[in-house]
Amino acid sequence: MARKTAKPNVKQCPACHGTGEVSRPVRVGRKRRRVGEQTGVCLGCLGAGEIPADD
């Protein structure tokens, strides 16, 4: 019978809350006026949504 492999201990990324994406404000003009938001990959988990748990 094959051995069961243990799952690595992981937890949700605190920056993106497990989604893998974060929103950043988009600013334009000399006064740096906010016009909207842009979604991008979370740099904390690199889009995986999980980070290794510290044992």
C-alpha atoms as one frame of an Amber mdcrd trajectory, in Angstrom:
protein
   0.000   0.000   0.000   1.312   3.460  -0.870   2.167   5.906   1.876   0.119
   9.027   2.296   2.053  12.234   1.828   1.532  14.942   4.409   0.198  18.252
   3.144   2.536  21.169   3.732   1.391  23.611   6.405   0.098  26.729   4.623
  -2.094  29.677   5.583  -3.853  32.432   3.656  -1.815  35.421   2.590  -2.669
  38.398   4.857  -2.214  40.939   2.054  -4.682  39.453  -0.455  -6.786  37.279
   1.919  -6.232  34.181  -0.234  -7.386  35.600  -3.577  -3.926  36.164  -5.099
  -4.871  39.653  -6.319  -4.599  43.105  -4.773  -6.065  46.453  -5.855  -3.987
  49.599  -6.236  -5.258  53.135  -6.836  -4.615  54.694 -10.252  -3.584  58.354
 -10.078  -3.309  60.825 -12.972  -2.381  64.455 -13.533  -0.183  66.959 -11.743
  -2.325  66.848  -8.615  -2.189  63.021  -8.639  -5.976  62.762  -8.703  -7.372
  59.279  -8.018  -9.455  57.993 -10.939  -9.947  54.318 -10.174  -8.325  51.053
  -9.187  -6.221  48.471 -10.975  -5.950  44.826  -9.957  -2.616  43.025  -9.975
  -0.800  39.962  -8.664  -0.071  39.921  -4.935   3.669  40.244  -4.341   3.456
  38.589  -0.932   2.363  35.195  -2.271   3.025  35.713  -6.013  -0.605  34.982
  -6.876  -0.881  31.633  -5.080  -3.024  32.958  -2.229  -1.113  30.888   0.323
   2.114  31.364   2.240   4.121  28.730   4.128   3.146  28.469   7.783   5.926
  29.151  10.251   6.382  26.101  12.438
